[in-house]
Amino acid sequence: QVQLVESGGGLVQPGGSLKLSCVASGKINRFADMGWYRQAPGKQRELVAVIRGLRATSYDDSVNGRFTISRDSAKNTVYLQRNSLKPEDTAVYYCNGYPRTIVAGYWGQGTQVTVSA
C-alpha cells in the first residue's frame, strides 16, 4: 500500500525559506515522475513543480526561480526548497505522482505553510 508523508511546513515571514519533504513508502517506482501541489484556502489544488526521473524539473510561473524540486531516490524522498516566500504562497502543500496520482484519488495529509509577518 502506497503512503505519502509530507513534512517541513510551518509559519515563516515574507522573504523567508522552508524546505519541504515527502517520503513515499510502499509499492512505488522510486524514479516515478513526481509533483508538488498546493491548495490555498478557497482555491483548487494546483501544481507548482515537477521532477521527471532524477533531475529534469519544471515549475509553474508563479514559483519559477524561487522554488527548487529535487529527490533522493535512495530514500524515496522528494524535496521542495522554497525561497523568497510570499504571503500568496500560503497553502497546504502535497506531493503526488505526475500527471496522475500514484493511487487513484489518494492524497497524503499535506503540510501547512503560512507566510505572514
N, CA, C and O atoms as CSV, one atom per row, in Angstrom:
chain,resi,resn,atom,element,x,y,z
A,1,GLN,N,N,0.848,-1.192,0.000
A,1,GLN,CA,C,0.000,0.000,0.000
A,1,GLN,C,C,0.883,1.242,0.000
A,1,GLN,O,O,1.825,1.341,0.787
A,2,VAL,N,N,0.580,2.180,-0.878
A,2,VAL,CA,C,1.392,3.385,-1.011
A,2,VAL,C,C,1.011,4.397,0.058
A,2,VAL,O,O,-0.167,4.575,0.369
A,3,GLN,N,N,2.011,5.051,0.611
A,3,GLN,CA,C,1.770,6.125,1.562
A,3,GLN,C,C,2.709,7.279,1.250
A,3,GLN,O,O,3.896,7.079,0.992
A,4,LEU,N,N,2.164,8.485,1.277
A,4,LEU,CA,C,2.939,9.698,1.075
A,4,LEU,C,C,2.841,10.535,2.345
A,4,LEU,O,O,1.743,10.819,2.823
A,5,VAL,N,N,3.987,10.928,2.888
A,5,VAL,CA,C,4.004,11.711,4.119
A,5,VAL,C,C,4.803,12.979,3.879
A,5,VAL,O,O,6.016,12.940,3.676
A,6,GLU,N,N,4.098,14.105,3.906
A,6,GLU,CA,C,4.739,15.406,3.716
A,6,GLU,C,C,5.077,16.021,5.076
A,6,GLU,O,O,4.369,15.805,6.059
A,7,SER,N,N,6.157,16.781,5.117
A,7,SER,CA,C,6.554,17.454,6.349
A,7,SER,C,C,7.402,18.678,6.026
A,7,SER,O,O,7.813,18.885,4.884
A,8,GLY,N,N,7.655,19.485,7.056
A,8,GLY,CA,C,8.531,20.644,6.896
A,8,GLY,C,C,7.821,21.971,6.838
A,8,GLY,O,O,8.468,23.013,6.733
A,9,GLY,N,N,6.503,21.959,6.905
A,9,GLY,CA,C,5.766,23.218,6.853
A,9,GLY,C,C,5.871,23.980,8.160
A,9,GLY,O,O,6.480,23.519,9.125
A,10,GLY,N,N,5.266,25.153,8.166
A,10,GLY,CA,C,5.279,25.979,9.370
A,10,GLY,C,C,4.952,27.414,9.051
A,10,GLY,O,O,4.478,27.740,7.963
A,11,LEU,N,N,5.213,28.268,10.023
A,11,LEU,CA,C,4.992,29.699,9.872
A,11,LEU,C,C,6.321,30.361,9.539
A,11,LEU,O,O,7.322,30.128,10.217
A,12,VAL,N,N,6.335,31.169,8.514
A,12,VAL,CA,C,7.560,31.835,8.097
A,12,VAL,C,C,7.233,33.257,7.655
A,12,VAL,O,O,6.149,33.522,7.135
A,13,GLN,N,N,8.171,34.160,7.865
A,13,GLN,CA,C,7.964,35.554,7.460
A,13,GLN,C,C,8.173,35.726,5.966
A,13,GLN,O,O,8.899,34.945,5.350
A,14,PRO,N,N,7.554,36.723,5.381
A,14,PRO,CA,C,7.814,37.009,3.957
A,14,PRO,C,C,9.309,37.172,3.696
A,14,PRO,O,O,10.025,37.818,4.461
A,15,GLY,N,N,9.754,36.577,2.609
A,15,GLY,CA,C,11.173,36.599,2.277
A,15,GLY,C,C,11.951,35.434,2.851
A,15,GLY,O,O,13.115,35.235,2.504
A,16,GLY,N,N,11.324,34.661,3.724
A,16,GLY,CA,C,11.990,33.530,4.349
A,16,GLY,C,C,12.027,32.298,3.465
A,16,GLY,O,O,11.588,32.315,2.315
A,17,SER,N,N,12.572,31.213,4.045
A,17,SER,CA,C,12.734,29.961,3.308
A,17,SER,C,C,12.232,28.784,4.133
A,17,SER,O,O,12.236,28.813,5.364
A,18,LEU,N,N,11.804,27.757,3.426
A,18,LEU,CA,C,11.414,26.493,4.050
A,18,LEU,C,C,11.747,25.380,3.080
A,18,LEU,O,O,11.698,25.568,1.864
A,19,LYS,N,N,12.089,24.213,3.624
A,19,LYS,CA,C,12.304,23.037,2.788
A,19,LYS,C,C,11.300,21.975,3.187
A,19,LYS,O,O,11.254,21.541,4.339
A,20,LEU,N,N,10.508,21.569,2.231
A,20,LEU,CA,C,9.521,20.532,2.462
A,20,LEU,C,C,10.071,19.182,2.032
A,20,LEU,O,O,10.895,19.086,1.123
A,21,SER,N,N,9.596,18.141,2.708
A,21,SER,CA,C,9.993,16.781,2.367
A,21,SER,C,C,8.756,15.929,2.155
A,21,SER,O,O,7.710,16.159,2.763
A,22,CYS,N,N,8.892,14.946,1.286
A,22,CYS,CA,C,7.814,13.992,1.037
A,22,CYS,C,C,8.438,12.607,0.954
A,22,CYS,O,O,9.217,12.312,0.048
A,23,VAL,N,N,8.083,11.771,1.908
A,23,VAL,CA,C,8.601,10.408,1.926
A,23,VAL,C,C,7.521,9.472,1.392
A,23,VAL,O,O,6.386,9.469,1.869
A,24,ALA,N,N,7.898,8.688,0.401
A,24,ALA,CA,C,6.980,7.727,-0.194
A,24,ALA,C,C,7.342,6.329,0.274
A,24,ALA,O,O,8.518,5.970,0.326
A,25,SER,N,N,6.344,5.552,0.611
A,25,SER,CA,C,6.572,4.166,1.020
A,25,SER,C,C,5.564,3.271,0.317
A,25,SER,O,O,4.532,3.730,-0.173
A,26,GLY,N,N,5.883,2.003,0.281
A,26,GLY,CA,C,5.009,1.052,-0.386
A,26,GLY,C,C,5.485,0.770,-1.798
A,26,GLY,O,O,6.634,1.043,-2.144
A,27,LYS,N,N,4.593,0.221,-2.611
A,27,LYS,CA,C,4.939,-0.170,-3.981
A,27,LYS,C,C,4.928,1.063,-4.875
A,27,LYS,O,O,3.907,1.420,-5.462
A,28,ILE,N,N,6.077,1.693,-4.962
A,28,ILE,CA,C,6.187,2.886,-5.783
A,28,ILE,C,C,7.534,2.884,-6.480
A,28,ILE,O,O,8.561,2.566,-5.882
A,29,ASN,N,N,7.512,3.241,-7.740
A,29,ASN,CA,C,8.742,3.375,-8.513
A,29,ASN,C,C,9.502,4.595,-7.997
A,29,ASN,O,O,9.006,5.719,-8.082
A,30,ARG,N,N,10.709,4.374,-7.460
A,30,ARG,CA,C,11.447,5.480,-6.855
A,30,ARG,C,C,11.900,6.511,-7.876
A,30,ARG,O,O,12.398,7.572,-7.500
A,31,PHE,N,N,11.737,6.221,-9.151
A,31,PHE,CA,C,12.081,7.189,-10.193
A,31,PHE,C,C,10.836,7.720,-10.910
A,31,PHE,O,O,10.941,8.358,-11.957
A,32,ALA,N,N,9.669,7.454,-10.343
A,32,ALA,CA,C,8.428,7.925,-10.952
A,32,ALA,C,C,8.400,9.447,-10.989
A,32,ALA,O,O,8.924,10.113,-10.096
A,33,ASP,N,N,7.786,9.981,-12.028
A,33,ASP,CA,C,7.607,11.436,-12.086
A,33,ASP,C,C,6.729,11.874,-10.922
A,33,ASP,O,O,5.664,11.309,-10.672
A,34,MET,N,N,7.206,12.895,-10.220
A,34,MET,CA,C,6.502,13.359,-9.024
A,34,MET,C,C,6.281,14.863,-9.090
A,34,MET,O,O,7.037,15.587,-9.739
A,35,GLY,N,N,5.247,15.318,-8.416
A,35,GLY,CA,C,4.955,16.743,-8.386
A,35,GLY,C,C,4.668,17.223,-6.981
A,35,GLY,O,O,4.230,16.460,-6.120
A,36,TRP,N,N,4.922,18.504,-6.765
A,36,TRP,CA,C,4.445,19.184,-5.568
A,36,TRP,C,C,3.252,20.036,-5.973
A,36,TRP,O,O,3.275,20.747,-6.978
A,37,TYR,N,N,2.222,19.942,-5.167
A,37,TYR,CA,C,0.994,20.658,-5.401
A,37,TYR,C,C,0.694,21.498,-4.169
A,37,TYR,O,O,1.237,21.259,-3.090
A,38,ARG,N,N,-0.182,22.489,-4.344
A,38,ARG,CA,C,-0.610,23.257,-3.170
A,38,ARG,C,C,-2.068,23.654,-3.327
A,38,ARG,O,O,-2.596,23.796,-4.430
A,39,GLN,N,N,-2.694,23.825,-2.165
A,39,GLN,CA,C,-4.088,24.254,-2.150
A,39,GLN,C,C,-4.246,25.351,-1.114
A,39,GLN,O,O,-4.096,25.125,0.087
A,40,ALA,N,N,-4.552,26.541,-1.603
A,40,ALA,CA,C,-4.788,27.683,-0.733
A,40,ALA,C,C,-6.251,27.690,-0.307
A,40,ALA,O,O,-7.095,27.099,-0.981
A,41,PRO,N,N,-6.555,28.346,0.793
A,41,PRO,CA,C,-7.940,28.390,1.260
A,41,PRO,C,C,-8.889,28.908,0.179
A,41,PRO,O,O,-8.649,29.956,-0.421
A,42,GLY,N,N,-9.946,28.176,-0.056
A,42,GLY,CA,C,-10.947,28.601,-1.013
A,42,GLY,C,C,-10.570,28.418,-2.470
A,42,GLY,O,O,-11.302,28.849,-3.360
A,43,LYS,N,N,-9.427,27.778,-2.722
A,43,LYS,CA,C,-8.962,27.598,-4.096
A,43,LYS,C,C,-8.776,26.120,-4.415
A,43,LYS,O,O,-8.712,25.274,-3.524
A,44,GLN,N,N,-8.691,25.836,-5.708
A,44,GLN,CA,C,-8.435,24.459,-6.121
A,44,GLN,C,C,-6.956,24.134,-5.964
A,44,GLN,O,O,-6.101,25.020,-5.960
A,45,ARG,N,N,-6.684,22.871,-5.838
A,45,ARG,CA,C,-5.297,22.416,-5.764
A,45,ARG,C,C,-4.607,22.699,-7.095
A,45,ARG,O,O,-5.188,22.493,-8.160
A,46,GLU,N,N,-3.361,23.172,-7.025
A,46,GLU,CA,C,-2.617,23.496,-8.229
A,46,GLU,C,C,-1.233,22.872,-8.175
A,46,GLU,O,O,-0.671,22.649,-7.103
A,47,LEU,N,N,-0.705,22.599,-9.347
A,47,LEU,CA,C,0.632,22.031,-9.477
A,47,LEU,C,C,1.653,23.161,-9.456
A,47,LEU,O,O,1.474,24.169,-10.139
A,48,VAL,N,N,2.731,23.001,-8.671
A,48,VAL,CA,C,3.746,24.048,-8.643
A,48,VAL,C,C,5.106,23.586,-9.164
A,48,VAL,O,O,5.880,24.401,-9.666
A,49,ALA,N,N,5.405,22.301,-9.055
A,49,ALA,CA,C,6.721,21.831,-9.504
A,49,ALA,C,C,6.653,20.349,-9.842
A,49,ALA,O,O,5.887,19.596,-9.241
A,50,VAL,N,N,7.466,19.941,-10.813
A,50,VAL,CA,C,7.524,18.547,-11.256
A,50,VAL,C,C,8.975,18.118,-11.376
A,50,VAL,O,O,9.827,18.896,-11.806
A,51,ILE,N,N,9.253,16.875,-10.994
A,51,ILE,CA,C,10.552,16.291,-11.263
A,51,ILE,C,C,10.330,14.996,-12.021
A,51,ILE,O,O,9.556,14.134,-11.605
A,52,ARG,N,N,11.030,14.880,-13.150
A,52,ARG,CA,C,10.935,13.692,-14.003
A,52,ARG,C,C,12.245,12.917,-13.894
A,52,ARG,O,O,13.323,13.461,-14.132
A,53,GLY,N,N,12.138,11.646,-13.533
A,53,GLY,CA,C,13.355,10.882,-13.349
A,53,GLY,C,C,14.168,11.465,-12.204
A,53,GLY,O,O,13.623,11.821,-11.160
A,54,LEU,N,N,15.483,11.559,-12.410
A,54,LEU,CA,C,16.350,12.023,-11.345
A,54,LEU,C,C,16.489,13.540,-11.277
A,54,LEU,O,O,16.630,14.098,-10.188
A,55,ARG,N,N,16.450,14.235,-12.460
A,55,ARG,CA,C,16.845,15.646,-12.426
A,55,ARG,C,C,15.996,16.597,-13.242
A,55,ARG,O,O,16.006,17.797,-12.966
A,56,ALA,N,N,15.267,16.125,-14.227
A,56,ALA,CA,C,14.515,17.042,-15.093
A,56,ALA,C,C,13.397,17.689,-14.299
A,56,ALA,O,O,12.569,16.997,-13.706
A,57,THR,N,N,13.368,19.014,-14.285
A,57,THR,CA,C,12.390,19.723,-13.467
A,57,THR,C,C,11.648,20.775,-14.280
A,57,THR,O,O,12.135,21.252,-15.306
A,58,SER,N,N,10.475,21.122,-13.805
A,58,SER,CA,C,9.707,22.220,-14.389
A,58,SER,C,C,8.871,22.849,-13.285
A,58,SER,O,O,8.560,22.215,-12.278
A,59,TYR,N,N,8.511,24.128,-13.503
A,59,TYR,CA,C,7.855,24.910,-12.457
A,59,TYR,C,C,6.742,25.761,-13.024
A,59,TYR,O,O,6.775,26.180,-14.181
A,60,ASP,N,N,5.747,26.008,-12.175
A,60,ASP,CA,C,4.740,26.991,-12.511
A,60,ASP,C,C,5.396,28.368,-12.510
A,60,ASP,O,O,6.340,28.610,-11.759
A,61,ASP,N,N,4.893,29.271,-13.356
A,61,ASP,CA,C,5.478,30.610,-13.454
A,61,ASP,C,C,5.483,31.339,-12.112
A,61,ASP,O,O,6.369,32.151,-11.843
A,62,SER,N,N,4.503,31.049,-11.284
A,62,SER,CA,C,4.377,31.779,-10.019
A,62,SER,C,C,5.494,31.461,-9.031
A,62,SER,O,O,5.715,32.217,-8.085
A,63,VAL,N,N,6.204,30.344,-9.241
A,63,VAL,CA,C,7.250,29.950,-8.301
A,63,VAL,C,C,8.612,29.809,-8.970
A,63,VAL,O,O,9.617,29.596,-8.292
A,64,ASN,N,N,8.651,29.926,-10.278
A,64,ASN,CA,C,9.896,29.729,-11.015
A,64,ASN,C,C,10.963,30.711,-10.524
A,64,ASN,O,O,10.730,31.916,-10.432
A,65,GLY,N,N,12.136,30.161,-10.215
A,65,GLY,CA,C,13.225,30.988,-9.712
A,65,GLY,C,C,13.255,31.073,-8.198
A,65,GLY,O,O,14.260,31.495,-7.627
A,66,ARG,N,N,12.187,30.687,-7.544
A,66,ARG,CA,C,12.120,30.736,-6.072
A,66,ARG,C,C,12.071,29.346,-5.456
A,66,ARG,O,O,12.582,29.147,-4.354
A,67,PHE,N,N,11.471,28.385,-6.141
A,67,PHE,CA,C,11.311,27.034,-5.626
A,67,PHE,C,C,12.235,26.092,-6.403
A,67,PHE,O,O,12.494,26.289,-7.591
A,68,THR,N,N,12.726,25.061,-5.700
A,68,THR,CA,C,13.550,24.036,-6.334
A,68,THR,C,C,13.087,22.666,-5.875
A,68,THR,O,O,13.055,22.376,-4.679
A,69,ILE,N,N,12.729,21.830,-6.836
A,69,ILE,CA,C,12.324,20.460,-6.520
A,69,ILE,C,C,13.508,19.541,-6.757
A,69,ILE,O,O,14.268,19.716,-7.709
A,70,SER,N,N,13.653,18.558,-5.875
A,70,SER,CA,C,14.749,17.592,-6.012
A,70,SER,C,C,14.313,16.286,-5.381
A,70,SER,O,O,13.252,16.202,-4.763
A,71,ARG,N,N,15.149,15.262,-5.544
A,71,ARG,CA,C,14.788,13.974,-4.955
A,71,ARG,C,C,16.037,13.216,-4.530
A,71,ARG,O,O,17.126,13.405,-5.071
A,72,ASP,N,N,15.841,12.360,-3.550
A,72,ASP,CA,C,16.859,11.399,-3.136
A,72,ASP,C,C,16.215,10.033,-3.336
A,72,ASP,O,O,15.429,9.575,-2.507
A,73,SER,N,N,16.562,9.385,-4.458
A,73,SER,CA,C,15.895,8.134,-4.812
A,73,SER,C,C,16.212,7.035,-3.809
A,73,SER,O,O,15.386,6.152,-3.582
A,74,ALA,N,N,17.395,7.076,-3.207
A,74,ALA,CA,C,17.757,6.055,-2.224
A,74,ALA,C,C,16.843,6.113,-1.005
A,74,ALA,O,O,16.565,5.094,-0.372
A,75,LYS,N,N,16.382,7.318,-0.686
A,75,LYS,CA,C,15.498,7.496,0.471
A,75,LYS,C,C,14.031,7.574,0.054
A,75,LYS,O,O,13.147,7.724,0.898
A,76,ASN,N,N,13.779,7.472,-1.244
A,76,ASN,CA,C,12.415,7.594,-1.782
A,76,ASN,C,C,11.756,8.873,-1.271
A,76,ASN,O,O,10.606,8.871,-0.833
A,77,THR,N,N,12.511,9.952,-1.340
A,77,THR,CA,C,12.060,11.235,-0.812
A,77,THR,C,C,12.176,12.314,-1.873
A,77,THR,O,O,13.155,12.374,-2.616
A,78,VAL,N,N,11.161,13.163,-1.931
A,78,VAL,CA,C,11.156,14.305,-2.835
A,78,VAL,C,C,11.131,15.570,-1.973
A,78,VAL,O,O,10.423,15.633,-0.968
A,79,TYR,N,N,11.895,16.553,-2.370
A,79,TYR,CA,C,12.016,17.794,-1.601
A,79,TYR,C,C,11.500,18.987,-2.401
A,79,TYR,O,O,11.445,18.958,-3.631
A,80,LEU,N,N,11.128,20.026,-1.677
A,80,LEU,CA,C,10.800,21.303,-2.303
A,80,LEU,C,C,11.427,22.410,-1.473
A,80,LEU,O,O,10.940,22.750,-0.395
A,81,GLN,N,N,12.510,22.962,-1.988
A,81,GLN,CA,C,13.160,24.097,-1.342
A,81,GLN,C,C,12.462,25.359,-1.793
A,81,GLN,O,O,12.342,25.618,-2.990
A,82,ARG,N,N,12.003,26.141,-0.839
A,82,ARG,CA,C,11.211,27.318,-1.164
A,82,ARG,C,C,11.880,28.554,-0.582
A,82,ARG,O,O,12.022,28.672,0.635
A,83,ASN,N,N,12.284,29.461,-1.433
A,83,ASN,CA,C,12.948,30.694,-1.020
A,83,ASN,C,C,12.101,31.896,-1.383
A,83,ASN,O,O,11.155,31.799,-2.164
A,84,SER,N,N,12.460,33.036,-0.801
A,84,SER,CA,C,11.769,34.301,-1.110
A,84,SER,C,C,10.255,34.134,-1.013
A,84,SER,O,O,9.510,34.524,-1.913
A,85,LEU,N,N,9.824,33.552,0.085
A,85,LEU,CA,C,8.406,33.239,0.234
A,85,LEU,C,C,7.548,34.499,0.312
A,85,LEU,O,O,7.953,35.527,0.855
A,86,LYS,N,N,6.359,34.379,-0.248
A,86,LYS,CA,C,5.394,35.480,-0.288
A,86,LYS,C,C,4.112,35.048,0.427
A,86,LYS,O,O,3.839,33.853,0.545
A,87,PRO,N,N,3.339,36.000,0.896
A,87,PRO,CA,C,2.073,35.629,1.547
A,87,PRO,C,C,1.184,34.760,0.649
A,87,PRO,O,O,0.458,33.898,1.143
A,88,GLU,N,N,1.240,34.985,-0.655
A,88,GLU,CA,C,0.406,34.186,-1.564
A,88,GLU,C,C,0.891,32.750,-1.715
A,88,GLU,O,O,0.234,31.943,-2.373
A,89,ASP,N,N,2.029,32.424,-1.116
A,89,ASP,CA,C,2.488,31.041,-1.085
A,89,ASP,C,C,1.834,30.254,0.050
A,89,ASP,O,O,2.035,29.045,0.167
A,90,THR,N,N,1.065,30.929,0.870
A,90,THR,CA,C,0.371,30.251,1.964
A,90,THR,C,C,-0.608,29.225,1.415
A,90,THR,O,O,-1.482,29.550,0.611
A,91,ALA,N,N,-0.452,27.983,1.860
A,91,ALA,CA,C,-1.285,26.893,1.351
A,91,ALA,C,C,-0.914,25.605,2.082
A,91,ALA,O,O,0.057,25.562,2.839
A,92,VAL,N,N,-1.694,24.571,1.845
A,92,VAL,CA,C,-1.301,23.222,2.228
A,92,VAL,C,C,-0.585,22.615,1.024
A,92,VAL,O,O,-1.101,22.632,-0.094
A,93,TYR,N,N,0.597,22.086,1.266
A,93,TYR,CA,C,1.421,21.535,0.199
A,93,TYR,C,C,1.380,20.010,0.244
A,93,TYR,O,O,1.487,19.392,1.303
A,94,TYR,N,N,1.222,19.428,-0.946
A,94,TYR,CA,C,1.142,17.981,-1.103
A,94,TYR,C,C,2.139,17.530,-2.172
A,94,TYR,O,O,2.492,18.287,-3.077
A,95,CYS,N,N,2.576,16.296,-2.044
A,95,CYS,CA,C,3.302,15.686,-3.151
A,95,CYS,C,C,2.459,14.529,-3.670
A,95,CYS,O,O,1.618,13.981,-2.958
A,96,ASN,N,N,2.702,14.171,-4.925
A,96,ASN,CA,C,1.990,13.057,-5.527
A,96,ASN,C,C,2.599,12.779,-6.883
A,96,ASN,O,O,3.500,13.486,-7.336
A,97,GLY,N,N,2.102,11.758,-7.513
A,97,GLY,CA,C,2.576,11.436,-8.842
A,97,GLY,C,C,2.183,12.520,-9.835
A,97,GLY,O,O,1.303,13.339,-9.570
A,98,TYR,N,N,2.850,12.510,-10.978
A,98,TYR,CA,C,2.534,13.430,-12.064
A,98,TYR,C,C,2.613,12.673,-13.372
A,98,TYR,O,O,3.558,11.909,-13.568
A,99,PRO,N,N,1.656,12.851,-14.283
A,99,PRO,CA,C,0.497,13.747,-14.190
A,99,PRO,C,C,-0.688,13.163,-13.431
A,99,PRO,O,O,-1.683,13.854,-13.213
A,100,ARG,N,N,-0.595,11.908,-13.030
A,100,ARG,CA,C,-1.711,11.305,-12.292
A,100,ARG,C,C,-1.254,10.952,-10.887
A,100,ARG,O,O,-0.069,10.713,-10.652
A,101,THR,N,N,-2.191,10.921,-9.961
A,101,THR,CA,C,-1.868,10.496,-8.610
A,101,THR,C,C,-1.361,9.056,-8.639
A,101,THR,O,O,-1.748,8.260,-9.495
A,102,ILE,N,N,-0.498,8.745,-7.697
A,102,ILE,CA,C,0.109,7.414,-7.655
A,102,ILE,C,C,-0.972,6.347,-7.505
A,102,ILE,O,O,-0.940,5.311,-8.169
A,103,VAL,N,N,-1.911,6.616,-6.636
A,103,VAL,CA,C,-3.077,5.759,-6.468
A,103,VAL,C,C,-4.298,6.630,-6.709
A,103,VAL,O,O,-4.391,7.732,-6.168
A,104,ALA,N,N,-5.224,6.153,-7.508
A,104,ALA,CA,C,-6.388,6.964,-7.874
A,104,ALA,C,C,-7.078,7.533,-6.639
A,104,ALA,O,O,-7.509,6.796,-5.751
A,105,GLY,N,N,-7.173,8.857,-6.603
A,105,GLY,CA,C,-7.894,9.524,-5.542
A,105,GLY,C,C,-7.165,9.665,-4.226
A,105,GLY,O,O,-7.714,10.234,-3.282
A,106,TYR,N,N,-5.937,9.164,-4.133
A,106,TYR,CA,C,-5.216,9.209,-2.862
A,106,TYR,C,C,-4.326,10.442,-2.769
A,106,TYR,O,O,-3.570,10.757,-3.689
A,107,TRP,N,N,-4.433,11.125,-1.647
A,107,TRP,CA,C,-3.537,12.224,-1.310
A,107,TRP,C,C,-3.092,12.051,0.140
A,107,TRP,O,O,-3.863,11.580,0.975
A,108,GLY,N,N,-1.870,12.426,0.433
A,108,GLY,CA,C,-1.394,12.416,1.799
A,108,GLY,C,C,-2.057,13.529,2.606
A,108,GLY,O,O,-2.972,14.195,2.121
A,109,GLN,N,N,-1.595,13.725,3.830
A,109,GLN,CA,C,-2.224,14.720,4.698
A,109,GLN,C,C,-1.753,16.136,4.381
A,109,GLN,O,O,-2.373,17.111,4.805
A,110,GLY,N,N,-0.663,16.246,3.639
A,110,GLY,CA,C,-0.144,17.568,3.285
A,110,GLY,C,C,0.566,18.218,4.462
A,110,GLY,O,O,0.528,17.720,5.587
A,111,THR,N,N,1.215,19.346,4.176
A,111,THR,CA,C,1.876,20.119,5.235
A,111,THR,C,C,1.531,21.592,5.047
A,111,THR,O,O,1.658,22.141,3.952
A,112,GLN,N,N,1.095,22.216,6.130
A,112,GLN,CA,C,0.626,23.602,6.064
A,112,GLN,C,C,1.803,24.563,6.094
A,112,GLN,O,O,2.690,24.464,6.941
A,113,VAL,N,N,1.791,25.497,5.147
A,113,VAL,CA,C,2.780,26.568,5.121
A,113,VAL,C,C,2.039,27.895,5.206
A,113,VAL,O,O,1.141,28.167,4.408
A,114,THR,N,N,2.416,28.707,6.166
A,114,THR,CA,C,1.813,30.019,6.327
A,114,THR,C,C,2.906,31.075,6.254
A,114,THR,O,O,3.864,31.048,7.026
A,115,VAL,N,N,2.752,32.005,5.317
A,115,VAL,CA,C,3.719,33.083,5.149
A,115,VAL,C,C,3.063,34.368,5.624
A,115,VAL,O,O,2.143,34.889,4.994
A,116,SER,N,N,3.555,34.862,6.742
A,116,SER,CA,C,2.926,36.038,7.346
A,116,SER,C,C,3.927,36.751,8.227
A,116,SER,O,O,4.803,36.133,8.832
A,117,ALA,N,N,3.778,38.090,8.289
A,117,ALA,CA,C,4.614,38.866,9.189
A,117,ALA,C,C,4.042,38.828,10.598
A,117,ALA,O,O,4.610,39.428,11.511
